């Protein structure tokens, strides 16, 4: 499993342009790592479950849209896009979904997004409503390998059991 979260997000500058979602914290590695702040790299081929959630915040009352999708090795992956509509000022929405995707050794994927309004952003909340709870990250990503395409190392052969006793010989026919 690989989980990463992003604390601050600052790419929301131009409407109708696509941007990669970037990450600044990677607590585990396990064969999946981040490069160029946005590329999710796979050391080993296999089938992976890619899950994410993002805190999307609107700063004005108008209705606005955001789309989030996957790219693999720089190319859009068909049928991975989803459109969300957000209305209301200071409302936070948490789109969250997952894909099951097969990759080869050294492939990478990226989550991309685009919005039609600069007042819609992927944002963290450095303070929560409750004193005892932690800050809210803008993005949480979990990547879990669910099937291997490479056979692992064969284990050591076990010991052979003891030979059983020989049975009695039958009588000879005439």
Secondary structure as GFF3:
##gff-version 3
##sequence-region A 1 174
A	DSSP	beta_strand	2	6	.	.	.	ID=ss1
A	DSSP	beta_strand	19	20	.	.	.	ID=ss2
A	DSSP	beta_strand	25	26	.	.	.	ID=ss3
A	DSSP	beta_strand	32	35	.	.	.	ID=ss4
A	DSSP	beta_strand	39	42	.	.	.	ID=ss5
A	DSSP	beta_strand	46	58	.	.	.	ID=ss6
A	DSSP	beta_strand	64	72	.	.	.	ID=ss7
A	DSSP	beta_strand	75	76	.	.	.	ID=ss8
A	DSSP	beta_strand	82	86	.	.	.	ID=ss9
A	DSSP	beta_strand	92	103	.	.	.	ID=ss10
A	DSSP	beta_strand	108	115	.	.	.	ID=ss11
A	DSSP	beta_strand	120	122	.	.	.	ID=ss12
A	DSSP	beta_strand	139	148	.	.	.	ID=ss13
###
